[in-house]
Amino acid sequence: MASLPVVALVGRPNVGKSTLFNRIVGDPRAAIVEDRARTTRDRLYAEADWNGRSFLVVDTGGLETTPGNAIEEKVQEQARLAIAEADVIVFLLDATTGITPSDQEAAEMLRRASAPVILAPNKADNAKRELDAVEFWALGWPESWPISAAHGRGVADLLDAIVAALPPESAEERTRKTRLERQDLAAAHVADALAEGIVPFEQDTADADLSADEFDPDHVPGPVTIALVGRPNVGKSSLLNALLGEERMIVSEIPGTTRDAIDTRMAFGQGEIVLVDTAGIRRRGKVASGPDADRYSTLRALKAVDRADVVVLVVDAVDGLTAQDAHVAGYAVDAGKGLVLAINKWDLVQEKTDKTFDQYVTWIQRDAPFLDFAPAVSISAKTGQRVERVLELAVDVWGERRKRIGTGELNRLLTEAVARQAPPAVKNRRPRLYYATQAGIEPPTFIFFANDAALIHFSYRRYLENRIRDVLGFHGAPIKLVFRDRGTERPRRARPAARARARARPGTRRPN
């Protein structure tokens, strides 16, 4: 991603930058769009492709020379950073209002930019507005490209102009394109093999009866995606900035500063990871009664959890684990995502000893027992204390979530677990477990076959999960246990006395 050229969308507030961003990247919900000005705050990146050329599009907050508060000042810093790193700048204006003093101030700022500037009067929804847009030539640029981002009018011509203004394709871009083409070719071969009933994966021979349908050819492991989630103002953006070593996200003590789910790639080890900073997830009642931007932010945060491999739940060490924290964690567990607990603001905890953290974890596991599998780490995003450990744990959890156990090893564990504690009897019937197999990963899914799966009590299911974790690991990865009745067995022969009674009853067929 770092090798791709950058196209920045800039302009005063409420001219349609986010609408154009969504149009270019092909996702109508990529960025929050509202009629209210100053909805966008942080820089939002996404990859786009046009005429065979890939590039990064950056959505920015509105350019203003006199921001009204501290948050808006930081929005201006983010917009200026986008201008400084851009290879092409698209200057959006509002064709319905004409040139405004704010447009002229933004134009003065953009004249000092090193990248080429493309003028794009937006909201030119008809031919008359396109003709009226000629007045923007007065800003000093020789061409303008009237568009309607909401309806797509003129956007293709604008994209042609953007691609023409991009710098020549670099060697890194060509290498990246070749690599992606090879990945697409490999994925096509996998899909063809599965269509022919061939499973192109190494697996335990005892699992050979698993259907090829259980494998997803479209899911090719890529960079680890790690979502930072939690309540408002617990330090998610501060943690991201500390990990990156730069002010990538706007940080403020005012809750709700972050609105979009912001993806950021960074190098880690021999590869890359994707960090997703999300808006604070508020209680349902506050979201329902709040502004539209809060509802959209919460939805984007939950969608970030859905597309993540590992979720880092950031908890305020001063407040402790709240009911809302447990609710967010439960959503991640139900979605089968890996989970890491990052207890932030540890520098504010008073009178710490070498046992304070262990006691803190014990409190969390007491209040939310379903989180006992998740590793925890105490950090301070403000001072940088142990923030690197968050990524180390997240990548470890990603590996645990993809781990596959051979059927032989799994059944040895099952035999030992049943010998240690047999399933409890239910209604004078004791269920019997025959064998188990791992059916999938992400999350690790195990199928247990029994004579009557409905009789397996919840407590015994929990016991089996604990035994799997104690012996096989899977730290930080939710485990899914599925219990099924074993396939129909050979019909048992009726006893002689039963056969005699059956023959004696009129209208009864002789058993086969």
C-alpha positions as CSV (number, residue, x, y, z in Angstrom):
1,M,0.0,0.0,0.0
2,A,2.9,2.4,0.8
3,S,4.0,2.1,-2.8
4,L,0.7,3.4,-4.2
5,P,0.4,7.1,-5.2
6,V,-1.9,9.2,-3.0
7,V,-4.9,11.3,-4.2
8,A,-6.2,13.7,-1.6
9,L,-9.8,15.1,-1.7
10,V,-9.8,18.6,-0.1
11,G,-12.1,21.6,0.1
12,R,-14.1,23.6,2.5
13,P,-16.7,21.8,4.7
14,N,-19.8,20.2,3.2
15,V,-18.8,20.3,-0.5
16,G,-19.2,16.5,-0.9
17,K,-15.7,15.1,-0.3
18,S,-17.0,12.0,1.5
19,T,-19.6,11.4,-1.1
20,L,-17.0,11.5,-3.9
21,F,-14.7,9.3,-1.8
22,N,-17.4,6.7,-1.5
23,R,-18.1,7.0,-5.3
24,I,-14.5,6.4,-6.2
25,V,-13.8,3.5,-3.9
26,G,-17.2,1.9,-4.9
27,D,-18.6,1.6,-1.4
28,P,-21.5,3.9,-0.5
29,R,-20.9,3.5,3.2
30,A,-17.1,3.7,3.3
31,A,-17.2,7.2,4.8
32,I,-19.9,8.8,6.9
33,V,-22.0,11.2,4.8
34,E,-24.3,13.8,6.3
35,D,-25.8,17.1,5.3
36,R,-24.2,18.6,8.4
37,A,-20.8,20.2,7.9
38,R,-17.7,19.0,9.7
39,T,-18.7,15.3,9.9
40,T,-15.3,14.0,8.7
41,R,-12.4,14.5,11.0
42,D,-9.6,12.0,10.6
43,R,-7.9,11.1,7.3
44,L,-9.7,8.1,5.8
45,Y,-7.8,6.0,3.2
46,A,-9.0,3.4,0.7
47,E,-7.6,1.8,-2.4
48,A,-9.1,2.6,-5.8
49,D,-8.4,1.4,-9.3
50,W,-9.1,3.2,-12.6
51,N,-7.9,2.3,-16.1
52,G,-5.5,-0.3,-14.7
53,R,-3.9,2.1,-12.3
54,S,-4.2,1.7,-8.5
55,F,-4.0,4.6,-6.1
56,L,-5.0,5.6,-2.5
57,V,-7.8,8.0,-2.1
58,V,-7.8,10.2,1.1
59,D,-10.9,11.8,2.5
60,T,-10.2,14.8,4.7
61,G,-12.0,17.3,6.9
62,G,-13.0,20.6,5.5
63,L,-10.3,23.2,5.0
64,E,-10.8,26.3,7.3
65,T,-8.4,29.1,8.2
66,T,-10.1,29.9,11.4
67,P,-11.3,26.7,13.1
68,G,-13.7,27.2,16.0
69,N,-12.3,24.8,18.6
70,A,-9.5,22.5,19.5
71,I,-10.9,19.5,17.6
72,E,-11.3,21.5,14.5
73,E,-7.7,22.7,14.7
74,K,-6.6,19.1,14.7
75,V,-8.9,18.4,11.8
76,Q,-7.0,21.1,9.9
77,E,-3.7,19.5,10.8
78,Q,-4.9,16.2,9.4
79,A,-6.1,17.9,6.2
80,R,-2.7,19.6,5.8
81,L,-0.9,16.3,6.3
82,A,-2.9,14.8,3.5
83,I,-2.0,17.7,1.2
84,A,1.6,17.3,2.0
85,E,1.8,13.6,1.2
86,A,-0.5,13.7,-1.9
87,D,0.7,13.1,-5.4
88,V,-2.5,14.6,-6.8
89,I,-4.9,17.0,-5.1
90,V,-8.6,17.2,-6.0
91,F,-10.0,20.5,-5.0
92,L,-13.8,20.2,-4.5
93,L,-16.1,23.1,-4.6
94,D,-19.9,23.6,-4.5
95,A,-21.4,24.5,-7.9
96,T,-24.7,25.5,-6.3
97,T,-23.1,28.4,-4.2
98,G,-20.3,29.6,-6.5
99,I,-17.0,30.9,-5.2
100,T,-17.1,31.7,-1.5
101,P,-14.5,33.5,0.6
102,S,-13.7,30.1,2.2
103,D,-13.0,28.7,-1.3
104,Q,-10.6,31.6,-2.0
105,E,-8.8,31.0,1.3
106,A,-8.4,27.3,0.5
107,A,-7.2,28.1,-3.0
108,E,-4.5,30.3,-1.6
109,M,-3.3,27.4,0.6
110,L,-3.4,24.9,-2.3
111,R,-1.3,27.2,-4.6
112,R,1.6,26.5,-2.3
113,A,1.2,22.7,-2.6
114,S,3.8,20.8,-4.6
115,A,1.4,18.3,-6.1
116,P,-0.8,19.1,-9.1
117,V,-4.3,20.4,-8.3
118,I,-7.5,19.4,-10.1
119,L,-10.5,21.6,-9.8
120,A,-13.8,19.7,-9.3
121,P,-17.0,21.8,-8.8
122,N,-19.4,19.3,-7.2
123,K,-23.2,19.1,-7.2
124,A,-23.4,20.0,-10.9
125,D,-26.4,17.8,-11.3
126,N,-27.5,19.1,-14.7
127,A,-26.3,20.9,-17.8
128,K,-27.1,24.4,-16.5
129,R,-25.0,23.9,-13.3
130,E,-22.2,22.5,-15.5
131,L,-22.2,25.8,-17.5
132,D,-22.4,27.9,-14.3
133,A,-19.3,26.1,-13.0
134,V,-17.1,28.0,-15.5
135,E,-16.9,30.8,-12.9
136,F,-14.5,28.6,-10.9
137,W,-11.8,29.3,-13.5
138,A,-11.4,32.6,-11.8
139,L,-9.5,30.8,-9.0
140,G,-6.6,30.5,-11.4
141,W,-6.5,26.9,-12.6
142,P,-6.8,26.4,-16.4
143,E,-9.3,23.6,-16.2
144,S,-12.2,22.4,-14.1
145,W,-14.2,19.1,-14.1
146,P,-17.8,19.7,-13.0
147,I,-19.2,16.5,-11.4
148,S,-22.1,15.2,-9.3
149,A,-20.6,12.9,-6.8
150,A,-24.1,11.8,-5.6
151,H,-25.2,10.8,-9.1
152,G,-21.9,9.9,-10.7
153,R,-22.2,12.5,-13.4
154,G,-18.8,13.5,-14.8
155,V,-16.9,11.3,-12.2
156,A,-15.4,9.1,-15.0
157,D,-13.9,12.1,-16.7
158,L,-12.5,13.4,-13.4
159,L,-10.9,10.0,-12.8
160,D,-9.3,10.1,-16.3
161,A,-7.8,13.4,-15.3
162,I,-6.6,12.1,-12.0
163,V,-4.9,9.1,-13.6
164,A,-3.3,11.3,-16.2
165,A,-1.9,13.6,-13.5
166,L,-0.4,10.7,-11.4
167,P,3.4,10.2,-11.5
168,P,4.8,7.4,-13.7
169,E,4.3,3.9,-12.3
170,S,7.1,3.0,-10.0
171,A,9.0,-0.2,-9.7
172,E,7.3,-0.9,-6.4
173,E,3.9,-0.5,-8.0
174,R,4.8,-2.9,-10.8
175,T,6.1,-5.5,-8.3
176,R,2.9,-5.2,-6.3
177,K,0.7,-5.6,-9.4
178,T,2.6,-8.7,-10.4
179,R,2.2,-10.2,-6.9
180,L,-1.5,-9.5,-6.9
181,E,-1.9,-11.1,-10.3
182,R,-0.1,-14.2,-9.1
183,Q,-2.4,-14.3,-6.0
184,D,-5.5,-14.1,-8.2
185,L,-4.1,-16.9,-10.4
186,A,-3.5,-19.1,-7.3
187,A,-6.9,-18.4,-6.0
188,A,-8.4,-19.4,-9.4
189,H,-6.5,-22.7,-9.3
190,V,-7.8,-23.4,-5.8
191,A,-11.4,-22.7,-6.9
192,D,-11.0,-25.0,-9.9
193,A,-9.6,-27.8,-7.7
194,L,-12.5,-27.5,-5.3
195,A,-15.0,-27.5,-8.1
196,E,-13.6,-30.9,-9.2
197,G,-13.8,-32.3,-5.7
198,I,-10.1,-32.0,-4.9
199,V,-9.1,-30.5,-1.6
200,P,-5.8,-28.7,-2.3
201,F,-4.7,-28.5,1.3
202,E,-2.6,-30.7,3.4
203,Q,-4.6,-32.2,6.2
204,D,-4.7,-35.1,8.6
205,T,-5.6,-38.4,6.8
206,A,-8.2,-39.1,9.4
207,D,-10.0,-35.9,8.2
208,A,-10.3,-37.1,4.6
209,D,-14.0,-37.6,5.0
210,L,-14.5,-33.8,5.4
211,S,-16.2,-32.2,2.5
212,A,-14.4,-29.7,0.3
213,D,-17.3,-27.4,0.9
214,E,-15.8,-26.8,4.4
215,F,-12.9,-24.9,2.8
216,D,-13.4,-21.3,1.6
217,P,-11.3,-20.7,-1.6
218,D,-12.0,-17.0,-1.4
219,H,-10.4,-16.7,2.1
220,V,-6.7,-16.4,1.4
221,P,-4.7,-15.3,4.5
222,G,-3.5,-11.7,4.1
223,P,-2.3,-9.1,6.5
224,V,-3.6,-9.6,10.1
225,T,-6.4,-7.1,10.7
226,I,-6.6,-5.8,14.3
227,A,-9.5,-3.7,15.4
228,L,-9.2,-1.4,18.4
229,V,-12.6,-1.2,20.0
230,G,-14.0,0.0,23.3
231,R,-16.1,2.7,24.9
232,P,-15.6,6.4,24.0
233,N,-12.5,8.1,25.5
234,V,-10.7,5.0,26.7
235,G,-7.6,5.8,24.5
236,K,-8.0,3.8,21.2
237,S,-6.7,6.6,19.0
238,S,-3.9,7.3,21.5
239,L,-2.9,3.7,21.3
240,L,-2.9,3.7,17.5
241,N,-0.7,6.9,17.5
242,A,1.6,5.3,20.0
243,L,2.0,2.2,17.9
244,L,2.6,4.2,14.7
245,G,4.9,6.7,16.4
246,E,3.0,9.6,14.8
247,E,-0.2,11.7,15.2
248,R,-2.2,9.6,12.8
249,M,-5.5,10.1,14.6
250,I,-7.0,13.1,16.3
251,V,-6.9,12.7,20.1
252,S,-9.0,14.7,22.4
253,E,-10.5,14.3,25.9
254,I,-13.9,15.0,24.4
255,P,-15.7,11.7,23.9
256,G,-16.7,10.8,20.4
257,T,-13.8,12.5,18.6
258,T,-13.3,9.6,16.2
259,R,-16.2,8.9,13.9
260,D,-15.0,6.7,11.0
261,A,-13.3,3.3,11.2
262,I,-9.8,4.2,10.0
263,D,-7.6,1.5,8.5
264,T,-3.8,1.9,8.8
265,R,-1.2,-0.5,7.5
266,M,2.1,-0.8,9.2
267,A,5.1,-3.1,9.0
268,F,5.4,-5.8,11.6
269,G,8.1,-8.5,11.7
270,Q,8.5,-9.8,8.1
271,G,5.1,-8.7,6.9
272,E,2.3,-6.2,7.4
273,I,-0.6,-5.7,9.7
274,V,-3.8,-3.6,9.4
275,L,-4.8,-1.5,12.5
276,V,-8.4,-0.3,12.6
277,D,-9.2,2.6,14.9
278,T,-12.9,2.7,15.6
279,A,-15.3,5.1,17.2
280,G,-16.3,4.5,20.8
281,I,-19.2,2.1,21.0
282,R,-21.9,3.8,23.2
283,R,-24.8,2.2,25.0
284,R,-27.8,1.4,22.7
285,G,-30.0,4.1,24.3
286,K,-27.5,6.9,23.8
287,V,-26.9,5.8,20.2
288,A,-30.7,5.8,19.4
289,S,-31.2,9.2,20.9
290,G,-28.0,10.8,19.5
291,P,-27.2,12.4,16.2
292,D,-27.0,10.3,13.0
293,A,-23.2,10.5,13.0
294,D,-23.1,8.6,16.3
295,R,-25.3,5.9,14.9
296,Y,-23.2,5.6,11.8
297,S,-20.0,5.5,13.8
298,T,-21.3,2.7,16.0
299,L,-22.3,0.7,13.0
300,R,-18.9,1.2,11.4
301,A,-17.2,0.1,14.6
302,L,-19.3,-3.1,14.8
303,K,-18.5,-3.8,11.1
304,A,-14.8,-3.3,11.8
305,V,-15.2,-6.1,14.4
306,D,-16.8,-8.3,11.7
307,R,-14.0,-7.9,9.3
308,A,-11.2,-8.1,11.8
309,D,-9.1,-11.2,12.7
310,V,-8.4,-10.0,16.2
311,V,-10.1,-7.5,18.4
312,V,-8.2,-5.5,21.0
313,L,-10.7,-4.3,23.6
314,V,-9.3,-1.2,25.2
315,V,-10.4,-0.8,28.8
316,D,-10.0,2.2,31.1
317,A,-7.9,1.0,34.0
318,V,-9.4,3.7,36.3
319,D,-13.0,2.8,35.5
320,G,-12.4,-1.0,35.3
321,L,-14.4,-3.4,33.1
322,T,-17.9,-1.9,32.7
323,A,-21.1,-3.5,31.5
324,Q,-20.6,-1.8,28.1
325,D,-17.1,-3.2,27.8
326,A,-18.5,-6.7,28.5
327,H,-21.2,-6.1,25.9
328,V,-18.6,-5.1,23.2
329,A,-16.4,-8.1,24.1
330,G,-19.4,-10.4,23.9
331,Y,-20.1,-9.1,20.4
332,A,-16.5,-10.0,19.3
333,V,-16.7,-13.5,20.9
334,D,-20.0,-14.2,19.3
335,A,-18.4,-13.2,15.9
336,G,-15.7,-15.7,16.5
337,K,-12.9,-13.1,16.6
338,G,-9.6,-13.4,18.5
339,L,-9.6,-11.2,21.6
340,V,-6.9,-9.3,23.5
341,L,-7.7,-7.1,26.6
342,A,-5.6,-3.9,26.7
343,I,-6.0,-2.2,30.1
344,N,-5.0,1.4,29.2
345,K,-4.1,4.3,31.5
346,W,-2.2,2.0,33.8
347,D,0.0,5.0,34.7
348,L,-3.0,6.5,36.5
349,V,-3.5,3.5,38.8
350,Q,-2.3,4.5,42.3
351,E,-0.3,2.4,44.7
352,K,0.5,-0.4,42.3
353,T,2.4,-3.5,43.5
354,D,3.7,-6.6,41.6
355,K,0.3,-8.2,42.4
356,T,-2.0,-5.4,41.3
357,F,-2.3,-6.5,37.7
358,D,-3.0,-10.2,38.6
359,Q,-5.7,-8.9,40.9
360,Y,-7.1,-6.7,38.2
361,V,-7.3,-9.7,35.8
362,T,-9.0,-11.8,38.5
363,W,-11.7,-9.1,38.9
364,I,-12.3,-9.0,35.1
365,Q,-12.7,-12.8,35.0
366,R,-15.0,-12.7,38.0
367,D,-17.3,-10.1,36.4
368,A,-17.1,-11.5,32.9
369,P,-16.2,-15.3,33.1
370,F,-16.6,-15.7,29.4
371,L,-13.4,-13.7,28.9
372,D,-11.1,-16.0,30.8
373,F,-9.5,-17.2,27.6
374,A,-8.4,-13.7,26.5
375,P,-4.9,-12.6,27.3
376,A,-4.6,-9.2,29.0
377,V,-1.8,-6.6,29.1
378,S,-1.6,-3.3,31.1
379,I,-0.5,-0.4,29.0
380,S,-0.2,3.4,28.9
381,A,-0.9,4.8,25.4
382,K,0.1,8.2,26.8
383,T,3.6,7.2,27.9
384,G,4.1,4.2,25.4
385,Q,4.4,1.7,28.2
386,R,4.1,-1.9,26.8
387,V,2.1,-0.8,23.8
388,E,4.2,-3.1,21.5
389,R,3.1,-6.0,23.6
390,V,-0.5,-5.4,22.3
391,L,0.6,-6.2,18.8
392,E,2.7,-9.2,19.9
393,L,-0.3,-10.7,21.7
394,A,-2.7,-9.9,18.8
395,V,-0.5,-11.7,16.2
396,D,-0.1,-14.7,18.6
397,V,-3.9,-14.9,18.9
398,W,-4.2,-14.7,15.1
399,G,-2.0,-17.8,14.9
400,E,-4.0,-19.6,17.6
401,R,-7.2,-18.8,15.7
402,R,-5.8,-20.5,12.6
403,K,-4.4,-23.6,14.4
404,R,-5.6,-27.0,13.2
405,I,-5.4,-30.1,15.4
406,G,-5.1,-33.7,14.0
407,T,-8.0,-36.0,14.6
408,G,-5.8,-38.6,16.4
409,E,-4.5,-36.0,18.9
410,L,-8.0,-34.6,19.4
411,N,-9.5,-38.0,20.1
412,R,-6.7,-38.9,22.6
413,L,-7.6,-35.8,24.4
414,L,-11.3,-36.7,24.3
415,T,-10.7,-40.2,25.7
416,E,-8.6,-38.8,28.5
417,A,-11.3,-36.1,29.3
418,V,-14.1,-38.7,29.4
419,A,-12.0,-41.0,31.6
420,R,-11.4,-38.2,34.0
421,Q,-15.0,-37.1,34.1
422,A,-17.8,-38.8,32.2
423,P,-20.8,-36.8,30.9
424,P,-23.5,-36.5,33.6
425,A,-26.7,-38.5,33.2
426,V,-29.8,-36.7,32.2
427,K,-33.2,-38.3,32.9
428,N,-31.5,-41.6,33.8
429,R,-29.7,-41.6,30.5
430,R,-26.0,-41.1,30.2
431,P,-24.8,-39.7,26.9
432,R,-21.8,-41.3,25.2
433,L,-19.2,-39.5,23.2
434,Y,-17.7,-41.5,20.4
435,Y,-15.1,-39.3,18.6
436,A,-14.4,-35.7,17.6
437,T,-12.8,-33.9,14.6
438,Q,-11.8,-30.3,13.9
439,A,-14.1,-29.0,11.1
440,G,-12.7,-25.5,10.6
441,I,-10.6,-22.6,11.7
442,E,-11.3,-18.9,12.2
443,P,-12.8,-19.7,14.7
444,P,-11.5,-23.2,15.6
445,T,-14.6,-25.4,15.3
446,F,-14.8,-28.9,16.7
447,I,-17.5,-31.5,16.0
448,F,-18.3,-34.1,18.7
449,F,-20.3,-37.2,17.8
450,A,-22.5,-38.7,20.4
451,N,-25.3,-41.2,20.8
452,D,-27.7,-38.4,21.9
453,A,-26.1,-35.0,21.5
454,A,-29.1,-33.2,23.1
455,L,-28.2,-34.8,26.5
456,I,-24.8,-33.1,26.6
457,H,-25.2,-30.6,29.4
458,F,-23.8,-27.0,29.1
459,S,-21.5,-27.6,32.0
460,Y,-19.9,-30.6,30.3
461,R,-19.5,-28.6,27.1
462,R,-17.6,-26.0,29.1
463,Y,-15.5,-28.7,30.7
464,L,-14.5,-30.0,27.2
465,E,-13.6,-26.5,26.1
466,N,-11.4,-26.0,29.2
467,R,-9.7,-29.3,28.5
468,I,-9.0,-28.3,24.9
469,R,-7.5,-25.0,26.1
470,D,-5.4,-26.6,28.9
471,V,-3.9,-29.2,26.5
472,L,-3.9,-27.6,23.0
473,G,-3.8,-23.9,23.7
474,F,-6.0,-21.7,21.5
475,H,-5.3,-18.7,23.8
476,G,-7.3,-15.7,22.9
477,A,-9.3,-17.5,20.2
478,P,-13.0,-18.4,20.8
479,I,-13.7,-22.1,20.3
480,K,-16.9,-23.4,18.8
481,L,-18.0,-26.8,19.9
482,V,-20.7,-28.6,17.8
483,F,-22.4,-31.8,19.1
484,R,-24.1,-34.1,16.6
485,D,-25.8,-37.5,16.8
486,R,-23.7,-40.2,15.2
487,G,-25.0,-41.4,11.9
488,T,-27.7,-44.1,11.8
489,E,-26.2,-47.4,13.0
490,R,-27.1,-50.9,11.9
491,P,-30.6,-51.7,13.1
492,R,-30.4,-53.9,16.2
493,R,-32.2,-57.3,16.0
494,A,-35.3,-57.6,18.3
495,R,-35.1,-60.0,21.1
496,P,-37.0,-63.4,20.6
497,A,-39.7,-62.5,23.1
498,A,-40.2,-59.1,21.4
499,R,-40.5,-60.8,18.0
500,A,-43.1,-63.2,19.4
501,R,-45.2,-60.4,20.9
502,A,-45.0,-58.5,17.6
503,R,-46.3,-61.5,15.6
504,A,-49.1,-62.0,18.1
505,R,-50.4,-58.4,17.6
506,P,-52.8,-58.2,14.7
507,G,-51.9,-55.9,11.9
508,T,-48.2,-55.8,13.0
509,R,-45.7,-56.4,10.3
510,R,-42.9,-58.8,10.9
511,P,-39.7,-56.9,11.6
512,N,-37.1,-57.1,8.8
